[in-house]
């Protein structure tokens, strides 16, 4: 029972309890709940104070779509600006439809070169079909994750202290179960922090540029349609004779059978 009380006191800061009493656990040492609460809240309070001076965390993204008369020239220009601003092409895709040829680029680059690259590309574009630039502030989430991560690590340390003083298998298993849950939360928050750091440090630019193909401006005249129909007729006749050549043995057999039948019919009529 005393062991369970010790575990409860460890979780007490997360439940925001106001109890200031001291409990003695089954290992013979005291856990001062008031001190524990202060220790658990200290990382969060410290980060809240430091947040006033922390650099703003922004996730910058952009999408550009425009028409060009020379796909290769435009591509080389974009590559040059990306390299000048220390970025790189993460994805490069090309596609073709009935009327257009499109090239799509997914670009990542340091945040300080984000706007410079967009401005350089824009200087060579007369009109954008679509141009979107967004900036998402994740500073608050960043600070909150760091604070919670520190709190979880402090709690993990407390449980490790209890684990070193456990006296039987039951107590060890209960503490390890709690430790496992805490470590899962720590890994989850670390993963989220790593993702945010990646998105903040490297901005994203998506570019679609395309060229109209010649087919889009071609109109077929009535005379051309007639010529195509005549040509198609000759092609049909050719295909017919080619088909006949493929089945000539069957035609020969059929002709011979008809000849025998007529000869037999003639002899029968004479009788």
Secondary structure, DSSP 8 states (H G I E B T S, - for coil): -HHHHHHHHHHGGGGT-----EEE-TTS-EEEHHHHHHHHHHHHHHHHHHTTTS---EEEEEEEEEE-S-HHHHHHHHHHHHHHTT-EEEEEEEEE-SSEEEEEEEEEEEGGGHHHHHHHHHTT-S-EEEEEEEEEE-HHHHHHHHHHHHHHHHHHHHHHHHHHT--SHHHHHHHHHHHHHHHHHHHHHHHHHHHHHHHHHEEEEEEEEEEE-GGGG----HHHHHHHHHHHHHHHHHHHHHHHHHTHHHHHHHHHHHHHHHHHHHHHHH-
